[in-house]
Amino acid sequence: MFIYKAGVVGAGAMGAGIAQVISFSGLPVVLKDVDEAKVQKGLEMVRKAYQGRVDKGKMTAAELEQKMSLVTGSTSWDDFKDCDLAVEAVFERLDVKQAVFKELEKVLPETAILATNTSALSITRIASAVSRPEKVIGLHFFNPAPVMKLVEVIPGLQTASDVVDDTVAFAESLRKMPVRVKECAGFLVNRLLMPYLNEAVYAFQEGAAGTEEIDAALRTFGMPMGPFVLLDMLGLDVCEDVAGILEDSFGPRMASAALFSGMVKAGRLGTKNGAGFYPYAEGKSADLMPFQEAVQAQTKVKGTAFSPERLVYQMVNEAAYCLEENVASPSDVDLAMLAGTGFPQDKGGPLHYADSVGLDKVLAGLEDFRKALGPRFWPAPLLKRMVSAGYLGVKAKKGFFNY
């Protein structure tokens, strides 16, 4: 099915970004929110993104106006009557997303695709609210949508195969890199990224190293920014929610670091409100010792050792779990982490990195971490089987990939 017109519900930063991406491809798009003020704010964000391109000489002022003419602001569901695809980009609450889909189903053509931009909620549960669950699919853009190339395409249990194919084709028409992902908590990127970020918080709360030391070590490894800077950008409340979803699905090995809760309760949410692991506004304290000491008094764990591998091996191990569950192919895992998180290009993604290090070395490292730090480092059964069968990576000419 060809998409002639699309709609976006939610005119916040994410929804506005998605609308801008759709209009940039040449498609007309409706951008809806609950009141006119929010709609206008969303349209201004779209215009600002285009103005940035004009300022950089990437498009003319006339081309800006041409692209803006493709974006229609609305507070009415009626404007979705001729949309072939609608993307829901409201905040991460299941009941709100289901309510949006119920309204969309009333006005969209029966052939239309209902896509959700959720980053962690179940596609199948969202789809259970409508009478056409076969038309519902996850289409997860990464923030900022105009910049990030990766898009996760996630079918629910009842999503029709033609809907998957059409959604992949739509994402490609937007000049994005779609990766098909089997539905699971956190999908692919967040499922691999959160154990890495969570371990950074564990390392800090246990006094293994300071936030700046950990950030510097991971930048030296090749990540575009340190984990604490990234946590502050994402929002500690959002990260705590995603960590909770993962723990609920995968159990104790995904247990969230206790420090998250204390900082969120204290209102240190990150850049959006002026203070997280670092201060971003005048008068905000940089002292995190009270949070650290409170957790250590509760857990009785402090003085553990730090190394970059402590974080990176978590990501590798979760990637192996994902392969075992057929969440994505090895090449798609690496592509997603390169494009979605900035994993170092020269290391080729977490699976290529593990192959270059040696899967036997990675497994031994995980076992050491498990003994010292607990069951969250329990090695994936696939990794154990591969090592026992001699699939050791580059040095054996076979590992997650063949060499």
C-alpha positions in Angstrom: 0.0 0.0 0.0 1.3 3.4 -0.9 1.1 6.2 1.7 -0.3 9.4 0.2 -1.0 11.2 3.5 0.0 10.7 7.1 -1.1 12.0 10.5 0.7 12.5 13.8 -1.0 12.6 17.2 0.9 14.6 19.7 2.6 17.9 18.8 5.4 17.7 21.4 9.0 17.5 20.5 8.8 13.9 19.3 5.5 14.4 17.3 6.7 17.6 15.7 10.0 15.9 14.8 8.1 13.0 13.1 5.8 15.5 11.3 8.9 17.4 10.0 10.5 14.1 8.8 7.3 13.1 6.9 6.9 16.5 5.3 10.5 16.6 4.3 9.9 13.4 2.3 7.2 15.3 0.3 4.1 13.8 2.0 1.3 15.9 3.5 0.9 15.4 7.2 -1.6 16.4 9.9 -0.2 17.3 13.3 -2.8 17.1 16.0 -3.0 17.9 19.7 -5.6 18.6 22.3 -5.6 22.4 22.0 -4.6 25.1 19.6 -1.7 26.4 21.7 0.0 23.0 21.7 -0.6 22.6 18.0 0.9 26.0 17.2 3.9 25.2 19.4 4.4 22.0 17.5 4.2 23.8 14.1 6.8 26.3 15.4 9.1 23.4 16.2 8.7 22.1 12.7 9.4 25.5 11.3 12.4 26.0 13.5 13.9 22.7 12.3 13.5 23.8 8.7 14.9 27.2 9.5 18.0 25.5 10.8 18.5 23.9 7.4 18.0 27.3 5.8 20.6 28.9 8.1 23.1 26.1 7.2 22.5 26.7 3.4 20.8 23.3 3.0 17.6 24.7 1.7 16.2 28.0 0.5 13.5 30.1 2.3 11.1 29.3 -0.5 11.7 25.6 0.0 11.0 26.0 3.7 7.6 27.5 2.9 6.9 24.7 0.4 7.7 22.1 3.1 5.6 24.0 5.7 2.7 24.0 3.3 2.6 20.2 3.7 2.0 20.4 7.4 -1.5 21.0 8.7 -2.1 21.7 12.4 -5.4 20.4 13.9 -7.3 19.8 17.1 -9.9 17.6 15.3 -9.9 13.9 14.6 -11.9 14.6 11.4 -8.7 15.7 9.6 -7.4 12.1 9.8 -10.2 10.8 7.5 -8.0 10.6 4.4 -4.8 9.5 6.1 -3.2 6.2 5.1 -1.1 6.0 8.2 -1.2 7.7 11.6 1.6 7.8 14.1 0.7 8.1 17.8 3.4 10.1 19.7 1.7 11.0 23.0 3.3 10.3 26.4 4.1 6.9 27.6 0.9 5.7 29.3 -0.9 2.7 28.1 -4.4 4.0 28.8 -3.7 7.3 26.9 -2.3 5.5 23.9 -5.2 3.1 23.8 -7.7 6.0 24.0 -5.9 7.7 21.0 -6.1 4.5 19.0 -9.8 4.2 19.7 -10.4 7.7 18.4 -8.2 7.1 15.3 -10.0 3.9 14.5 -13.3 5.8 14.3 -12.1 8.1 11.5 -9.3 6.4 9.6 -10.0 4.4 6.5 -10.2 0.6 7.2 -7.0 0.1 5.2 -5.0 2.6 7.2 -2.1 1.7 9.4 -2.1 2.6 13.1 1.5 3.1 14.3 2.7 3.8 17.8 5.9 5.6 18.6 6.1 3.9 22.1 9.7 3.2 23.2 8.9 0.3 25.6 5.1 -0.4 26.0 3.6 -3.6 24.5 2.4 -3.2 20.9 0.0 -6.1 21.5 -1.6 -4.5 24.6 -2.0 -1.2 22.8 -3.6 -3.0 19.9 -6.0 -4.8 22.2 -8.0 -1.6 22.5 -9.1 -1.6 18.8 -11.1 -3.8 16.6 -8.4 -4.0 13.9 -5.3 -5.1 15.8 -3.9 -6.5 12.6 -3.4 -2.9 11.5 -1.4 -1.8 14.6 2.4 -1.7 14.6 5.2 -0.1 16.5 7.1 2.5 14.6 9.7 3.8 17.1 11.6 6.9 16.0 14.6 8.0 18.1 15.0 11.5 19.4 15.6 13.9 17.7 13.6 12.3 14.9 14.9 14.6 12.1 18.5 13.6 13.0 18.4 10.0 14.1 18.4 7.6 11.1 17.3 4.5 13.0 13.6 3.4 13.2 12.5 0.2 15.0 9.5 -1.5 13.3 7.8 -3.8 15.8 4.8 -6.0 14.9 2.4 -7.1 17.6 1.1 -10.6 17.9 -1.7 -9.9 15.4 0.0 -7.4 13.1 -0.5 -8.5 9.4 2.6 -9.2 7.4 1.6 -6.7 4.7 1.3 -4.0 7.4 4.9 -4.8 8.4 6.2 -4.6 4.8 4.3 -1.4 4.2 5.6 0.2 7.4 9.2 -0.7 6.5 8.7 0.8 3.0 7.2 3.9 4.6 10.2 4.3 6.9 12.6 3.8 3.9 10.7 6.5 2.0 11.5 8.9 4.9 15.2 8.1 4.4 15.4 6.2 7.6 17.0 2.9 8.4 14.2 0.5 9.6 15.1 -2.5 11.7 12.5 -5.2 12.2 12.3 -6.2 15.8 10.3 -9.0 17.5 8.1 -7.6 20.2 9.6 -7.7 23.7 10.0 -5.2 26.6 12.3 -2.4 25.5 12.3 -3.7 21.9 15.9 -3.8 20.8 17.8 -0.6 21.4 16.4 0.3 24.8 16.7 -3.3 25.9 20.4 -3.3 25.2 21.0 0.3 26.3 19.3 0.2 29.7 21.5 -2.5 31.2 24.5 -0.4 30.1 23.1 2.8 31.7 21.8 0.9 34.7 25.3 -0.5 35.4 26.8 2.9 35.3 24.4 3.9 38.1 25.3 0.8 40.0 29.0 1.5 39.7 28.5 5.1 41.0 26.2 4.2 43.8 28.6 1.5 45.0 31.5 4.0 44.9 33.4 2.2 42.2 34.1 5.6 40.5 32.6 9.1 40.1 30.3 10.2 37.4 32.9 12.2 35.6 35.4 9.3 35.7 32.9 6.8 34.4 31.8 9.2 31.6 35.4 9.9 30.6 36.2 6.2 30.5 33.2 5.4 28.2 34.1 8.4 25.9 37.6 7.0 25.7 36.1 3.6 24.7 34.4 5.5 21.8 30.9 6.3 22.9 29.7 9.8 21.8 28.9 10.8 25.4 29.2 9.4 28.8 26.3 7.4 30.3 25.5 10.0 33.0 25.3 12.8 30.4 23.0 10.5 28.4 20.9 9.7 31.4 20.4 13.3 32.1 19.4 14.0 28.5 16.9 11.1 28.4 15.4 12.0 31.8 16.0 10.0 34.9 12.2 9.5 35.4 11.9 8.1 31.9 14.9 5.8 32.4 13.5 4.6 35.7 10.2 3.8 34.0 11.9 1.8 31.2 14.1 0.0 33.8 10.9 -1.0 35.7 9.3 -2.3 32.5 12.4 -4.4 31.7 12.7 -5.7 35.3 9.0 -6.7 35.2 9.6 -8.7 32.0 13.0 -10.2 32.6 13.3 -10.5 36.3 16.1 -9.8 38.8 18.9 -9.6 36.3 17.3 -6.4 35.1 16.8 -5.0 38.6 17.0 -1.2 38.6 19.8 0.5 40.5 18.3 1.9 43.8 19.9 5.4 43.2 17.4 6.1 40.4 14.4 6.1 42.8 16.1 8.5 45.3 17.1 11.0 42.7 13.7 11.0 40.9 11.9 11.4 44.3 14.2 14.4 45.0 13.3 15.9 41.6 16.6 15.5 40.0 15.3 14.5 36.5 18.1 15.7 34.3 18.5 18.5 31.8 14.7 19.1 31.6 14.5 20.5 35.1 18.0 21.8 35.7 19.6 18.9 37.7 20.3 15.2 37.3 23.7 13.6 37.8 25.0 17.0 36.9 23.7 20.5 37.6 22.4 22.5 34.6 20.9 25.6 36.3 22.3 28.2 38.7 21.7 27.2 42.3 21.5 23.5 41.6 23.9 21.4 43.7 26.5 19.0 42.2 26.7 17.0 45.4 25.4 13.5 45.0 27.0 12.1 48.1 23.7 12.1 50.2 22.1 9.9 47.6 25.1 7.6 47.3 25.4 7.2 51.1 21.7 6.5 51.5 21.8 3.7 49.0 25.0 2.2 50.5 23.4 2.2 53.9 20.5 0.4 52.5 22.3 -2.1 50.3 25.5 -2.5 52.3 27.4 -2.6 49.0 30.3 -0.2 48.4 33.9 -0.1 47.1 33.3 -2.3 44.1 35.7 -2.1 41.1 35.1 -0.1 37.9 36.1 -0.8 34.3 34.4 0.2 31.0 33.8 -3.6 30.4 31.5 -3.6 33.4 29.1 -1.5 31.3 29.8 -2.7 27.8 29.7 -6.4 28.6 26.1 -5.9 29.9 25.2 -4.6 26.5 26.9 -7.5 24.8 25.3 -10.1 27.1 21.8 -8.6 26.5 22.4 -8.7 22.7 23.1 -12.4 23.0 19.9 -12.9 24.9 18.1 -11.1 22.1 19.6 -13.3 19.5 18.5 -16.4 21.4 14.9 -15.0 21.4 15.1 -14.1 17.7 14.4 -10.4 18.5 16.6 -9.4 15.6 19.4 -10.7 13.4 23.1 -10.2 14.4 23.6 -7.6 11.7 20.5 -5.7 12.7 21.6 -5.7 16.3 24.9 -4.1 15.4 23.2 -1.7 13.0 20.7 -0.6 15.5 23.3 0.1 18.2 25.5 1.9 15.8 22.7 4.1 14.5 20.6 4.3 17.6 23.2 4.8 20.4 26.4 5.9 18.6 28.2 2.7 19.5 31.8 3.2 18.2 31.9 2.7 14.4 35.4 1.3 14.5 34.2 -1.5 16.8 31.3 -2.4 14.5 28.6 -2.8 17.1 28.4 -4.8 20.3 28.5 -8.2 18.6 31.4 -7.4 16.3 33.2 -5.9 19.3 32.6 -9.1 21.3 34.0 -11.2 18.4 37.1 -9.1 18.2 37.7 -9.3 22.0 37.0 -13.1 21.9 33.8 -14.6 23.2 35.7 -16.7 25.7 37.2 -13.6 27.2 33.7 -11.9 27.3 32.2 -15.0 29.0 35.0 -15.1 31.5 34.6 -11.4 32.2 30.8 -11.9 32.8 31.5 -14.8 35.1 33.9 -12.7 37.1 31.4 -9.8 37.3 28.6 -12.3 38.3 30.7 -13.6 41.2 31.6 -10.1 42.4 28.5 -8.2 41.6 25.5 -10.6 41.4 23.1 -12.3 39.0 22.5 -9.3 36.7 25.7 -10.5 34.9 24.4 -14.0 34.4 25.8 -15.0 31.0 23.3 -15.7 28.1 23.0 -19.5 27.5 23.7 -18.8 23.8 27.1 -17.3 24.7 28.0 -20.3 26.8 27.1 -22.7 24.0 29.1 -20.8 21.5 32.2 -20.7 23.6 31.9 -24.4 24.5 31.6 -25.2 20.7 34.6 -23.1 19.8 32.8 -20.2 18.3 35.2 -17.7 19.8 35.0 -14.8 17.3 37.6 -13.4 15.0 40.5 -15.6 16.2 38.4 -18.8 15.5 37.0 -17.3 12.2 33.5 -17.9 13.6 31.5 -16.2 16.4 28.4 -14.1 16.1 29.7 -13.6 12.5 31.9 -15.6 10.2 35.4 -14.3 9.3 
